[in-house]
Amino acid sequence: MIKTVVSTALPVDEQLSIKKNVLTSGTSGKRICIVTGTHGDELEGQYVCFEINRIVAASPELLDGRIEIYPLLNPLGIDTITRGIPTFDLDMNRIFPGNGSGSMAEMVAHAIVEDLKGADMVIDIHSSNIFLREIPQARINVNCADALLPFAMKLNLDFIWIHEAATVLESTLAHSLNSIGTPCVVVEMGVGMRINHGMGNQLVSGIFGLMHHMGIWRARPDTAQAVTPVVSRGDEVSFVNADASGIFITTARNGRCVERGEEIGRIVSPLTGQVLQAVTAPDSGLLFTIRAYPVVYEGSLIARIHKMTVKENRK
C-alpha cells in the first residue's frame, strides 16, 4: 500500500511528496523501515528497494510483520541529480530532526522522523559520493554500538566501522532516530551516481537475513553465502591523502588486504608524463575506501585502510 508521508506545495503549481510502500502481513507486530534517497547522487538504495518489493511480492506468505520502504527522501535531488535539495542549497542529512513549524525543508525532515519513530529497526542506505568507492559497510556511532552491532552483523556486509562520537553529525537522520530510541543502522556502499548490482544483492540478502532474525520473514537465509564482517573502531582506521595535485591512477582494488608500503595508486601529470606521487599504504590492512574520481588536489582523500595485525590478515 502506497502512503504519503508528507506533501507540500512548491512554486509553479508543483508538489513535493515523499511516499512509502507499506508491506504488511501476519501477526508478529514487528516493523522494519528501509530508507534511502536522502542524497540525490546516491542511487544504490533504489535497486535495493526494488528488489525487496519484488521478492516480497513473489512470496507474500513469508511475510510476518511490517516492511516500510521509503525510496525517495529527497525526490527533488534524485530528479535533478543533485546531492542536496535543489534551490534551497541544503544537504538533507544535515537538518534532522527538523522542525514542524520551520521552513519547508525543516518541516519535511520533522515529518520523516515522526513517521519512522517507533520502528523496531531502520536501515538508512547510502552510496558513497562521486569521489570515493566504498565496500559494503555499516557505520555506527560508538555510543550506540552495543545496541546496533548485533543487527549490523546480520546485514551480510563486508565491514562495520564504529565511529567515535565526534565524527557523527548530530543533524543526521540516524543520529536523530537513535537519540529517541528508534534503532537505525547506516549502510554505505558503491560510488555516487552508479548502481552496483552485486553489492545491492549482497545487502538485500542481508536485510532478509535480519528480517528472519527479527521474526518478520519466515524463510531462513542462505548461510553458505553469508559474509562475516570485519569490525573496526575509529582509531583502527588510517587515512591516505594526496601530497600532490594531478590525476590519480588506481593500482589496487578496494575490498582486499594490502601490505604496508604497497602501492595503491599513482598521482601523475598528463602534461609532463611524470609520476608526482607513488601512493602507498601507510599500514597493512583492509582497503575499504579508494578514490574513484581521478582528479585530485593536495590533501584530497585517496583511501582509508582498517589496520589489521598479521594474524588478522591471515584469516
C-alpha positions, 0 to 999 in steps of 0.5 A: 500500500502506497502512503504519503508521508508528507506533501507540500506545495512548491512554486509553479503549481508543483508538489513535493511528496515523499511516499512509502510502500507499506508491506504488511502481513501476519501477526508478529507486530514487528516493523522494519523501515528501509530508507534511502534517497536522502542524497540525490547522487546516491542511487544504490538504495533504489535497486535495493528497494526494488528488489525487496518489493519484488521478492516480497511480492513473489512470496507474500506468505513469508511475510510476518510483520511490517516492511516500510520502504521509503525510496525517495527522501529527497525526490527533488535531488534524485530528479535533478541529480543533485546531492542536496535539495535543489534551490534551497542549497541544503544537504538533507542529512544535515537538518534532522530532526527538523522542525514542524513549524520551520521552513519547508525543508525543516518541516519535511525532515520533522515529518520523516522522523515522526513517521519512522519513530517507533520502528523496531529497526531502520536501515538508512542506505547510502552510496558513497559520493562521486569521489570515493568507492566504498565496500559494503559497510555499516557505520555506527556511532560508538555510543550506540554500538552495543545496541546496533552491532548485533543487527549490523552483523546480520546485514551480510556486509563486508565491514562495520566501522564504529565511529567515535562520537565526534565524527557523527553529525548530530543533524543526521537522520540516524543520529536523530532516530537513535537519540529517541530510541528508534534503532537505525543502522547506516549502510554505505556502499558503491560510488555516487551516481552508479548502481552496483548490482552485486553489492545491492544483492549482497545487502538485500540478502542481508536485510532478509537475513535480519528480517528472519532474525527479527521474526518478520520473514519466515524463510531462513537465509542462505548461510553458505553465502553469508559474509562475516564482517570485519569490525573496526573502531575509529582509531583502527582506521588510517587515512591516505591523502594526496601530497600532490595535485594531478590525476590519480591512477588506481593500482589496487582494488578496494575490498582486499588486504594490502601490505604496508608500503604497497602501492595503491595508486599513482598521482601523475601529470598528463602534461609532463608524463611524470609520476608526482606521487607513488601512493602507498599504504601507510599500514597493512590492512583492509582497503575499504575506501579508494578514490574513484574520481581521478582528479585530485588536489593536495590533501584530497582523500585517496583511501582509508585502510582498517589496520589489521595485525598479521594474524588478522590478515591471515584469516 
